[in-house]
């Protein structure tokens, strides 16, 4: 049975915290999970269920997120990566496994570029390696709604902008995922002190996915209908990493961790324990209740 521990830290004058679920029979390095800009340390139960049996699972309210202090003005990636390295030091381990999804994929990649010797394996999902001008404009409009106090319009616009809503493309749990994303964004807008600033950073402080990476085994995975960054562009990004694999997950869009959560968590557990990936359940299509036409992917 895992033991929960919560630790408070600070970096460059910014206070934040992390949560560690200790696994006494762990067989691999701790797994630190980094998610979206408005996600906190309690949002990953599927990772706890599937990765928890083989590793300590670590989640965090990093600077500018959840219960942590706001980030100082200016680019944030150096501060957040310093906070991650401080967590590794506090865990008293030489290396960790790092899982980054969406916004968290940019943070995780930035950390691996800065201190590759501290990262045993790197898993990146829904990598926003290319953001179009139309998407930047969508985030700008969402930020305006939020600044004006129109939380409903903000939540709807963000949910629609992050999902493939084309009914001709089969996405597992699409309606459930849409309701969850919209509700989460609405809750963050009403209660999070970081919501407006997180959006501004998403527009102006985008991660740098150029430059490549060596000496860190990496898995990049994408939903086949990801409309934020297409699977083809994510595959191109994976090709810049010397020791990498790229997988496309059927019947999912950008929110693959919500639409196929158990399968993604199983994939992560396999990768972080050097298990076989070719037989991972996430690579099999979901059984559809009603057949749909075989159209090109929504990318």
FIVEXRO-274038 format. One line per 8 residues: their letters; for each residue x, y, z of C-alpha. Coordinates in steps of 0.25 Angstrom, whole numbers, plus 5000, padded with zeros to 4 digits. Layout:
BEGIN
A> X/Y/Z  ...
END
This chain:
BEGIN
XXXXXXXX> 5000/5000/5000  5005/5014/4996  5009/5025/5006  5005/5039/5003  5015/5050/5006  5013/5065/5003  5025/5074/5003  5026/5089/5002
XXXXXXXX> 5038/5095/4995  5043/5109/4989  5051/5113/4977  5056/5127/4974  5046/5132/4985  5034/5125/4979  5027/5115/4988  5021/5102/4983
XXXXXXXX> 5018/5088/4987  5018/5073/4982  5012/5060/4986  5019/5047/4986  5012/5033/4987  5022/5024/4992  5022/5010/4986  5030/5000/4995
XXXXXXXX> 5032/4990/4984  5036/5000/4973  5044/4994/4962  5047/5007/4954  5051/5022/4957  5040/5031/4963  5030/5036/4952  5028/5051/4952
XXXXXXXX> 5015/5055/4945  5013/5069/4939  5000/5073/4932  4993/5085/4927  4995/5099/4932  4983/5099/4941  4984/5085/4946  4989/5082/4960
XXXXXXXX> 4995/5070/4968  4982/5063/4970  4977/5061/4955  4984/5048/4952  4977/5036/4958  4979/5027/4946  4994/5029/4947  4993/5026/4962
XXXXXXXX> 4986/5013/4959  4994/5008/4947  5008/5014/4950  5007/5013/4966  5009/4998/4966  5023/4999/4960  5028/5013/4964  5026/5025/4973
XXXXXXXX> 5017/5034/4967  5020/5049/4968  5010/5061/4965  5012/5075/4968  5006/5089/4968  5018/5096/4961  5020/5111/4962  5009/5118/4955
XXXXXXXX> 4999/5106/4957  4989/5101/4967  4992/5105/4981  5006/5110/4978  5011/5125/4978  5010/5133/4965  5021/5133/4955  5030/5146/4954
XXXXXXXX> 5028/5154/4942  5035/5150/4929  5038/5136/4923  5035/5125/4933  5042/5112/4927  5055/5114/4935  5047/5116/4948  5038/5104/4946
XXXXXXXX> 5050/5095/4942  5058/5099/4954  5046/5096/4962  5046/5082/4956  5060/5080/4959  5058/5084/4973  5048/5073/4974  5057/5063/4969
XXXXXXXX> 5068/5067/4979  5057/5066/4990  5053/5052/4986  5068/5049/4989  5069/5040/4976  5079/5042/4965  5069/5041/4954  5054/5041/4951
XXXXXXXX> 5044/5037/4940  5037/5049/4934  5023/5049/4928  5018/5062/4922  5005/5064/4915  5001/5076/4907  5006/5089/4914  5014/5079/4923
XXXXXXXX> 5020/5073/4911  5027/5086/4908  5032/5087/4922  5037/5073/4923  5044/5074/4910  5050/5087/4915  5055/5080/4927  5061/5069/4919
XXXXXXXX> 5069/5079/4911  5074/5086/4923  5078/5074/4932  5077/5061/4924  5086/5053/4934  5074/5054/4944  5064/5048/4934  5064/5033/4933
XXXXXXXX> 5052/5033/4923  5043/5043/4917  5029/5041/4912  5022/5053/4905  5008/5053/4900  5000/5063/4892  5012/5071/4889  5009/5085/4885
XXXXXXXX> 5021/5085/4876  5014/5095/4866  5004/5105/4869  4996/5112/4858  4993/5127/4857  4978/5123/4858  4981/5115/4871  4988/5127/4877
XXXXXXXX> 4976/5136/4873  4967/5126/4880  4975/5127/4893  4976/5142/4892  4960/5143/4891  4959/5133/4902  4968/5142/4911  4959/5154/4908
XXXXXXXX> 4947/5147/4912  4954/5143/4925  4959/5157/4928  4945/5162/4925  4939/5152/4935  4931/5144/4925  4935/5131/4930  4925/5123/4923
XXXXXXXX> 4929/5128/4909  4944/5125/4913  4941/5111/4917  4933/5108/4905  4944/5114/4895  4955/5107/4902  4948/5093/4902  4944/5095/4887
XXXXXXXX> 4958/5099/4883  4965/5087/4890  4956/5076/4884  4952/5070/4871  4937/5072/4871  4935/5066/4856  4925/5055/4858  4931/5048/4846
XXXXXXXX> 4944/5045/4854  4942/5035/4865  4947/5040/4878  4945/5031/4890  4937/5038/4902  4936/5051/4894  4924/5056/4901  4929/5052/4915
XXXXXXXX> 4943/5058/4912  4937/5071/4906  4928/5073/4919  4940/5070/4928  4949/5080/4921  4939/5091/4920  4935/5089/4935  4950/5089/4939
XXXXXXXX> 4953/5102/4931  4940/5108/4938  4945/5104/4952  4959/5109/4949  4953/5122/4944  4945/5124/4956  4955/5119/4967  4969/5120/4962
XXXXXXXX> 4978/5132/4964  4986/5127/4953  4976/5125/4941  4978/5139/4934  4993/5139/4936  4994/5124/4931  4987/5128/4918  4996/5140/4916
XXXXXXXX> 5008/5131/4917  5002/5121/4908  5001/5132/4897  5014/5139/4900  5024/5129/4906  5023/5117/4897  5032/5105/4899  5044/5103/4890
XXXXXXXX> 5043/5089/4883  5055/5091/4874  5069/5087/4877  5067/5072/4879  5071/5063/4890  5081/5052/4893  5084/5042/4904  5069/5041/4909
XXXXXXXX> 5060/5030/4904  5047/5037/4900  5033/5033/4896  5025/5043/4889  5010/5039/4887  4998/5046/4881  4983/5044/4879  4980/5041/4864
XXXXXXXX> 4971/5053/4863  4979/5063/4871  4975/5077/4866  4985/5085/4874  4997/5079/4868  4995/5069/4857  5001/5055/4859  5010/5057/4847
XXXXXXXX> 5016/5069/4853  5018/5062/4866  5025/5050/4859  5034/5061/4853  5037/5066/4866  5040/5052/4872  5050/5050/4860  5059/5061/4866
XXXXXXXX> 5061/5052/4878  5072/5042/4876  5066/5031/4885  5051/5032/4883  5039/5025/4879  5026/5031/4873  5012/5025/4875  4998/5029/4870
XXXXXXXX> 4987/5025/4879  4974/5022/4872  4960/5028/4875  4966/5040/4882  4969/5055/4880  4978/5064/4888  4971/5060/4901  4976/5045/4900
XXXXXXXX> 4978/5045/4915  4963/5047/4917  4958/5039/4906  4967/5027/4908  4972/5029/4922  4974/5015/4926  4981/5011/4913  4990/5023/4914
XXXXXXXX> 4994/5020/4928  4997/5006/4924  5006/5011/4913  5014/5019/4923  5016/5008/4932  5021/4999/4921  5031/5010/4916  5036/5014/4930
XXXXXXXX> 5039/4999/4933  5045/4996/4919  5033/4987/4916  5027/4983/4902  5020/4995/4896  5015/4987/4883  5004/4980/4891  4999/4992/4899
XXXXXXXX> 4984/4993/4900  4984/5008/4895  4989/5004/4881  4976/4996/4879  4964/5003/4874  4952/5005/4883  4940/4996/4880  4930/5006/4874
XXXXXXXX> 4915/5006/4877  4912/5010/4863  4921/5009/4851  4926/5022/4845  4931/5025/4831  4946/5023/4829  4950/5038/4827  4964/5044/4828
XXX> 4968/5048/4841  4964/5061/4847  4977/5068/4847
END
